Structures are given as structure tokens and as C-alpha cells.
Amino acid sequence: MIAGIWAEDENGLIGKDGTLPWRLPAELAHFKETTLDQAILMGRKTFDGMNKRALPRRTTIVLTTDKDYDAESDKILVMTNRDQVLDWYKNQDKDLYIIGGAQILDLFAQDITKLYRTIVHAKLVGDTYFPETFPISEFELARQELHEKDEANIYDFTVEVLDRKK
């Protein structure tokens, strides 16, 4: 399975200065639980925004056009084009979760069969939005779960799982 997984605010905001514009431990726990022991794919800007850090118990792939990019870790797979990623995916047994940024989600839009979208119930400030060109209308809601704010999570958020329409 190739899936997209991301969080956005009510205006589609997904990033600020290369990082998330919010801190929601329960949402991060959902992300971890969903992607653990699988593969994650991100663009170079997203990876740099994570301080070039490999997430534990996940195969991390960074997609960049820079053939000389140094991920600063032998745990990171650096790939330079979509076909290289898809060839890798076809020759292994992990699910592939595309975690961002916007350009990478758009690039793999036709390959994705499931979406994990978190909607943060707030309108925040940032500089990166979910791509308007992504064909979200080709997916249908399979389930959703509301998480109410608490001492650790300052915003309500809803996790949605969407499947590609048949």
C-alpha cells in the first residue's frame, strides 16, 4: 500500500518554516502508530526540517533532485526520482507512507490508495499548504475520529482515513 499521511489546519496549512505549526503529542502518537515498522518518504525540505533525523523503526527515504545530497546517516535512503522510489517499493514488503511535503504528495498522487489526514481544528499561520492540485475528490471517507483538546494537546483534531474510490 502507498498512503499519504499528513496534518493540516482548517485552511489546509501543513507547515511553517520547515516544521509543523503546532505541537500535538496525541497526533504525533497517531503518526507513529500508523507508520511504525513501515517506510516513510519525504522530500529534502521536510527531512531538513526534521534536522535530518531518521525516525526509529521506519525505513526513511528522502527524495531530492540533488544527486550529491548528504543525508548525514547511512540509515537514510536518498533517491533522486519518482521511478527510483517506485522500483524500491515494488521490491520489498513494507507499506510506503508519503509524509510530505506538498510537492511529494502531489508527485505520488496517482500511486496513493489510502489517505490519513488529520484536521487540526484551528486557523494558524504558516507558509506551506496542502497542494490544491491533489485529487482529494478521488477518495472517500472510510472512518474518522475526533480527539478533543486536553492539557497536552491545545487543539481539537480529527483523524480521517480515506480510501481511493473504486
Steps between C-alpha positions, in 0.01 A plus 500: 500500500612852424334753727516871565512612862496861617339752732348829389312783667152610391654707217720217368819628668756221542825679585679802638873561448556133411326362809149440631312814611362322810603259772246222551649196678187289438521570126869409497412176682245422226767565235748275680249218552395514133850506348698282742694216332409636155672736255460877492576725205562871519658776302831657591341812650285290734802289597711809564212638712528186714869579555598211268378253759404141421184396679545180702367170361420648159682483170556866410519608137589855400415609147714778357622607157842572655707196400769603752262548796653385829239361739774472764390146591535159342151422634345735242428392143549795264321474166491749216181426307150353523583187298789414733263519799235286328758239393624479861142468625416214260802298617431492872207426734440816703218748452619840381371810678555831325536756776572816304547757400238625263704440183569137591134429581405650164771304315366166627127590492413233241688227691329560835213267596434621858518832679548572868405865542494677835303822512615728779200707607672837489604764247871554539778690328760335281646481152422155355155373403363167387518504119181629338575278201484178705198293381334464842162455327624159380486377862210425733483514876534155659511611865574795724576558864484825696769564762402773742756744632647434843792611717757370250314573173389861465269443199225255418585292195332239284680208342344390172578188299403522134512225238539552127162459332470184296 
